[in-house]
Amino acid sequence: MSNADDRATARRALIVIGLVLATLVGLALLWATRRVLVWGLVAAFLAVALKPLVDRVERRMVRRRALATLLVFLATFVVLAALGAMIVLPLVDELGRFADRAPDLIHEARAGRGPVGEALNRFHLRRYADTHAEQIQRYGSRLGEPAVGVLRGVLQIVAAVVTVVVLAYLMVLEAPKIISGTLKLVGDGAAERLRRIGRDSSRIITGYLSGNLLISVICGGLTFGVLFLLGVPFAGVIALVVALADLIPLVGATLGAIVAAGAGFLHSPTAGVVVLVFFVVYQQVENHLLQPVIMARAVRLNPLTVLVSVLLAAELAGLVGALLAIPVAGIGQVLLREFARTGRQALPVPAPDVPVRRPAGRRAPADGNPPPAGG
């Protein structure tokens, strides 16, 4: 092998090693900044959802983009705060009542009376509590240890919410400048394609949010009907909590079922069993019928594509993947349609077959072979 071949082989090896190292560095950077990237992605979805409303307010009510954006965000937060107050205030009141009745409940439980005492006797938990009193007391003393971790988690959630809101506000505020600046960098054909992709992607995200909200309303309404018929207290508040939890795909109904079933069991064992059976049936209907069909109409995806996308994304990326699976699949379909159309247009058109003219007086034989020379 010559020196030139050796140098070429070494150059190819260095290029491959460089590409592998660059890929590893890029993946490590993505992993290190995954939290910020998730915040930015959630902020982008929120900005896309609120941008049409901001544009409408800017056209019809105020002429300043900053004021229109501020009004829309304030209205959104007022609605969210009202929903939170509807949930938190009755729960705080109920917790106060429970704290007032806690000594009587503990006394009845120790005596084997009341719903708690009957439940302890039925499941033989009272005997277990008597024989393992020291162990239970030791576990109870350790409950205060993770308080710092809980506080840190709460602060991280608050920081995430504030960051997402600020990013979404700036994205909506600067959206016209970003769009116009991006379109100026490309030609007319590419600009039209980018407008089309952006319009279709915005429609998909808006349809996903509206479809998810419709599913949550259905879940909350059915939950309220079941709890109201069973006579469970605070049926409206519990149904609202279930509807908000159901905004999370796949696992939202399960989280809501825990709250509703717990309230049902506190009311009566029969109510708890009925609520539990209702949620087992409803979650199957939602995951395999409501969500694929409604999301297919809202996002214009095949129901099978919706279900497979959510399952795969939830398996690969957990809760965040389940939340973003459907809009990402819809945007991927838009990109595939656009670039597949471009690829079809770029294919060369085959030339039509030109018939071969034969000299006059010569006839091709029946077997298709050319006639012999001089024949």
N, C-alpha and C positions, 0 to 999 in steps of 0.2 A: 504493500500500500504506500502511495506517495505521500510526501509532506502536505500537499494540497488536500488530499483526502483526510488526513489526520486533522488538519485545521478545520475542515468543514464538519467533521464528526464532533470535535471539541466544541465548535460554535453551536451546533444543534443541542448538545448536552447542556451547555450553559443556558441556552434559551429555555429548555424544558425545566431546568432547575429554577431559573428565575420565575417562570410562570407558576410553578408549584409554590414557591415561597410567597409570591405576591398573592396567590389565592388564600394561603394559610393566614397571611397577615390581614387580608380583607375579612375573612371569616372571624378571626379573633377580634377585629375592630367592631364588626357587627354584633358579636356576642357581648363585648364590653359595653356597647352603647345601646343594647336592646331595649332598656327601659325608656330611654329618651326617644328611640325610634317608634316604640309603641305609642307613646304620648303624642308624637307628631302625627302618626297615622290616625289615631282617634280624633285629634283636632282637625285633621283634614276632612274626615267624614262629617264632623259637626259643622265645619265651614261650608261644605258642599250642600248640606241639608238646609242651612239658614241663608245661604246666598240668594236664592230666588226671592225669599221674603224681603231681604234687605233691598234688592233691586226694585221690587214693587213699591216699597215704602219710599225709596229715593225718587221714583218717577211720579208718584201720586201725592205724597205728603210733604216731604222736605227735599231740598235740592243738594244738600251737603251729604256726602257719603259717610263721613264720620258720625254725624248726628243720626242718620238712618240706622247705621250699624249699632250705635249705642242704644237706641230705642228698641230694636229687635232683641238684643241680648238682655236688656233689662226686663222686657216683657216675658222672655223665656224663663229668666230666673224667678220672676214673680210667680209664674205658673208652677214651677218646680217647688218653690218655697211653700206655696199654698197646698200642694199635694203632700209635701213633707209634714206640714202642720196638721193636716187631716189625719195623718198616720201617727205622728209622735204624741200629740196632745192627748188623745184617748188612751194610748198605751201608757203614758205617764200617770194618768188618772187611775188606770187599772192597777198599775204597779203600786200606787199609793194605797189603794184599797187592799191589795194583797199584803203589803207591809203591815197594815193595821190588823189584818186577820192572821198574820203569821204565827203569833204566840198561841192562839186558839187552835190553829191547824196542827202545830207541833204537839200540843197537849193531846188533841184527839188522835193523832197518829201514834203517839206512844201508848195510848189506851186502847188502840185498835178500833177506834170509832171514826166516822166521817169517811169521805171518799178516799183520802190518802191512806188512812188506816186500813180500810177494806182492801185497797190495792196492795198494801204491804202484806196483809194476811193472805190474800189470794195467790200472790206470786212467791210466798215464803221469804219475802225480803226482810221482814221484821226479825226473824230468827237469825238471818245472815248478819243484819246490823248489830244484833246483840252479841253475836260470837266474834265479830270483827270490829268492835267499837274502836279499839286502839288504832288499828290500821286505817279506818275511815277518818279518825281524827288527825292522823299523821298526813294523810292525803289532803285533808282540808287545810292544814297549816301550810301546805306547799302551794296553795292556789294563789297566794299573793306574790310568789316569786317571779312569775312571768309578767308582772305589771309593767316593768320597764319595756319589755318587748312589745306588749300591747300598745303602750304609749307611742313607741317608735313607729309601729305600723299605722296608727291613727295619723301621726304627723306626715308619714309618707303618702297616705291617701289624700290628705288635705293639700300637700304640695303637688301631687299629681293632678288633682282637680283644678287648682289655680293655674298650673302650667298649661293644661289643655285648654282652659277657657281663654287665657291670654293668647295662646297660639292661634286658636280658632278666630278670635276677634281680629288679630292682625292679618290673618289670611283673607278674611272677608273684606276687611278694609282696603287691603292692597291688591285685591283680586283684579280689578280693571288694569292697573299698571303692570302687574305680572303677566297677564294675558296679552296685552298689547305689545309689551316688550319682547315676549317670546315669539309672537307671530311676525314681528319685524325681522327677526333673525333668519327666517326661512322664506322660501319662495311662495308664490301665490297658491300653487297646487298643494304644497305641504301645509300651508296655513289653513286651507279649506279642510284638509283631512284632519288637522289638529282640532279645528272647531267642531267637526263632526264627532270626533272621538270624545272631546270634552262634553258636548251636549248629550251624547248617549250615555256616558259614564255618570253624569249628573242625574239623568233620568233613572238610571239603575239604582243609584244610592238612595234617591228620594223614594222610589218604589219599594225598596227594601225596608226603609224605615217605616213607611206607611203600612206595608204588609205586616211587619212585626208588631206594630201598634194595634192593628186590627186583631191579630191572634191574641194579644194580651187582653184586649177588651172582651173577646169571647171567653177566654179563660176566667177573667174576673167576674163576668156576668154569671157564668154557670156556677162558679164557686159561691157567689152570693146567694143564688137560688137554693143550692144544697144546704148551706149553713142556715139560711132563713127558715127553710122548711123543718130543719132539725131543731130550731130554737137555740142555736149557739149565740151567746152574747157577742156584740160588736161584729156582726156578720159583715157590715159594710167596710169597716176598717180592715178586717182580715182579708176580704176579697180584694181591696185596693193593694195591700201588700203582695198578695199572690199575683195580681196583674203586673205590678212593677217587677217582681222577680221573674215573671214569665217572659220579659223582654230578652232574657238570656236564652239563646237557643239550646235545645236538648236538655239541659240541666235546670232551666228556670222553673219548669213545672214541678220538678222534684223538690227544689228549695221551697217553693210555695206550699207544696204538699206537707212538708214538715211542720210549717207554721199552722196550717189549717187543721191538720190531723191532731197536733198538740192541743189546739183550742177545743177540738171536738172531744178528745179524751178527757180534758178537764171538765167538760160539761157532763158527759156520760160515756161509758164504754161503748154503748151502741152507736152513738153519734160519731165517735172516733173511728169505729170500724167502717161505718158507712162512708165517711169522708175519705178514708184510706182506699177503699175499693173504688170510689169515684175517681180519685186521682190516678190510680193504676190504669183504669180504663181510658181516662181522658188523655193521659200522656201518650199512650200508644196511638190514639186517634190523632193527636196533634203532631207527633213526630212522623207518622207514616201517611197521613191524609191531609190535615189542615195546612201544615207548613209547606209540604211540597206543592200542593195545588195553589194556595194563595201566593206563595213566593214565585211560582211559575208564572202566574198572571201578572204579578207586580213587577217582576224583574225580567219577564219574558224568557225564562229558561225552562228547559224540559224538567218535569218533576223528578225524574230519575237523576238528572244532573244535580239538582238541588240537594237531594237526599245524600247522594254519594259525596258531594263536595263538603257538606257539613260533617259527615261521619269521618272522612279522611282528615279534614282540617282539625277537628276536635282531637283525633288521635295523635296528630303530629304536633300541634301547637296549643292544645288544651282549650281553655275558655276563650282566649283571644282569637284563636283560630276558628272556633265555632261562631264567634260574633262576626268575623270578617269573611267567612267562607263564601257566602252567597254573593255579596257585592264583588268580591275578587273574581269569582267565577264568571259573573256577568261582564265585568270589565275585560277579562280575558277573552270572552266570546266576541266582544266588540273589536278588540285588537286583532283577533284571528280573522274576523270578517274583513276588516280593512286591509290587512296585509295579504290575505289570500286573494282578495280582489285585485290588488296591485300585482301579485305574482301571476295571476291569470292574464292580466293585460300585457305583462312583459314577455309572455311566451311567444316565440315566432310563429307566424301563420304559415302552415305548410303550403307549398306551391301546388297548384292543380296539375294533374297528370296531363302531359302533352302527347297526343297520339303521334306515333312514328309513321312518317310518310314513306311508303315503299315505291320504288320505281314502277312506272306504268308497265303493264304486261307481265309483272311478276306476282305471283300469288303464293301466299304462305301455305305450307302444307297443313293438313288437318291435325297433325300431332303437335303443332306449335313450334317445331324446330326450323331454323332458317334453311332456305333452299340451298342445295350444293352449288358451289361456285361453277359458273359456266352452264348451269342447268337452266 
